[in-house]
Amino acid sequence: MQEWQAGIHYQAVASTKYKTNQVIIKAILPYQAERAAAWSLLARMMEDGSDHIPSKAALEGILAQLYGASLSVGVQRKGHFLEFVMASQSVRPSLVQMPDLMPAWLNLMGQLWFEQESLALATPQSQARFEREQAFQLQRIKRMSDDKRRLVVQKLYQELYRETPDNALANLGDVARVQALTLADLAKAHREICQEAQFYLVSNGDLTDSDLIKWLEGWSLKGRQADWDYGDNYLALDKPLSTDNLGQLIEEKVQGQQANLAMAFAFPPAKSLKERIILQVANGIFGYLPVSRLFTEIREKQSLAYAIHSGLDFHRSFALVRAGISPDKVGHVYEEVQAQLADLMASLEEGDYLEEVKLTLLSADVQSRDYQHLETDKMIAQDLYPDFDLSTDYFESVVRALKAEEVIACLGKWRLVGAYALVGGKDERTLS
């Protein structure tokens, strides 16, 4: 990754592997709940047009003229940081005999990213767009809260971060902050992503470094400084792992016929890539893969869950188990998940099962890298984590050399720190 000016990074990877060109533009600043709300709404505004693109329909028409180019704008929370991301793919011009395609495509992304001055001018048109997208954003948050699978995780996070409630929030902020937004807040958010944030411009396909530099020069970007370290990026739990009674199950009665359970198993922050890979293998065995303990024992053999799965969150340093179950089985599944973890540590050994898990993860890693957007994402990740070797060869070498005792040692550091269940029934909250 090269630095064009302070805080402005770019890289073009030449490739004919795909039929499309891919560009990702990313801005990164420290997370603030108000910033998350504003950035998420700004992303919706960008997908709706710019100063010279009056509507989403007009934007879709331009994308259609660019031989069906795709475009997405969104916001992601990564621990203590917030990322504003624009991603687009366009067919390679040589395949469709359209030599002017690439300049027009790049110009469109620049227009959407930079030409949002109407936010600061507060024109009637921009005010109407703002009010419409704000209403849609509030509806989106409500729909997400109506999804019990999402809501149970949100409730668990709120319990884990009672003393630091902003740490429980994701990329959208919350209803109160979205409702409080004004056009002036969005104008400020736009200045942040253009003038203050760490800025990344990366591509995969026909584009060259010269093309990216020309684009940067054309939009008059200026250098910016940052005094934060992206590598040390962990959201600490409110209570230390040594605290008594961590992991107590909380049940909340809700309308519906099903129960949803979420459990968080904390582990020490994984500061090296090898530690993260070992955690991936451990989680694959525990609950991530179809051959995992949670799936084969709790779902398949005992039929205790409609669905059960565990995933890793490295920025929160815990494994999150989610399960859809019958309301009368909540306590049983809560206990059984813990029992399976204990039994796994007691029984895991070298042999065919561990090798099967390794091969499954290796195959998934190879397949996941055969996507253009993931290749492009990895370019930015490598710059943010310069000490990590993100190559397939390194991943394979660590996985193949991994011993059962290392996986057991890893799982032995896991501690249940929270459990929450939404249980079909009357609307009341109880402790189990």
HELIX and SHEET records of a PDB file:
HELIX    1   1 ALA A   33  GLU A   47  1                                  15    
HELIX    2   2 LYS A   56  GLN A   65  1                                  10    
HELIX    3   3 PRO A   93  VAL A   96  1                                   4    
HELIX    4   4 LEU A  101  PHE A  114  1                                  14    
HELIX    5   5 SER A  118  LEU A  121  1                                   4    
HELIX    6   6 PRO A  124  ASP A  146  1                                  23    
HELIX    7   7 LYS A  148  LEU A  160  1                                  13    
HELIX    8   8 PRO A  165  ALA A  168  5                                   4    
HELIX    9   9 VAL A  175  ALA A  180  1                                   6    
HELIX   10  10 LEU A  183  ARG A  191  1                                   9    
HELIX   11  11 GLU A  192  GLU A  196  3                                   5    
HELIX   12  12 ASP A  209  GLY A  218  1                                  10    
HELIX   13  13 LEU A  273  ASN A  283  1                                  11    
HELIX   14  14 GLY A  284  TYR A  288  3                                   5    
HELIX   15  15 ARG A  293  ARG A  293  1                                   1    
HELIX   16  16 LEU A  294  LYS A  301  3                                   8    
HELIX   17  17 PRO A  327  LYS A  329  5                                   3    
HELIX   18  18 VAL A  330  SER A  347  1                                  18    
HELIX   19  19 ASP A  352  SER A  368  1                                  17    
HELIX   20  20 GLN A  372  LEU A  384  1                                  13    
HELIX   21  21 THR A  392  ALA A  401  1                                  10    
HELIX   22  22 ALA A  404  LEU A  411  1                                   8    
SHEET    1   A 6 GLN A   2  GLN A   5  0                                        
SHEET    2   A 6 ILE A   8  ALA A  14 -1                                        
SHEET    3   A 6 GLN A 198  GLY A 205  1                                        
SHEET    4   A 6 THR A  20  PRO A  30 -1                                        
SHEET    5   A 6 PHE A  81  VAL A  91 -1                                        
SHEET    6   A 6 SER A  70  LYS A  78 -1                                        
SHEET    1   B 6 ALA A 307  ASP A 313  0                                        
SHEET    2   B 6 PHE A 318  ILE A 325 -1                                        
SHEET    3   B 6 ALA A 259  ALA A 266 -1                                        
SHEET    4   B 6 ARG A 415  GLY A 424 -1                                        
SHEET    5   B 6 LEU A 249  VAL A 254  1                                        
SHEET    6   B 6 ARG A 429  LEU A 431 -1                                        
END                                                                             
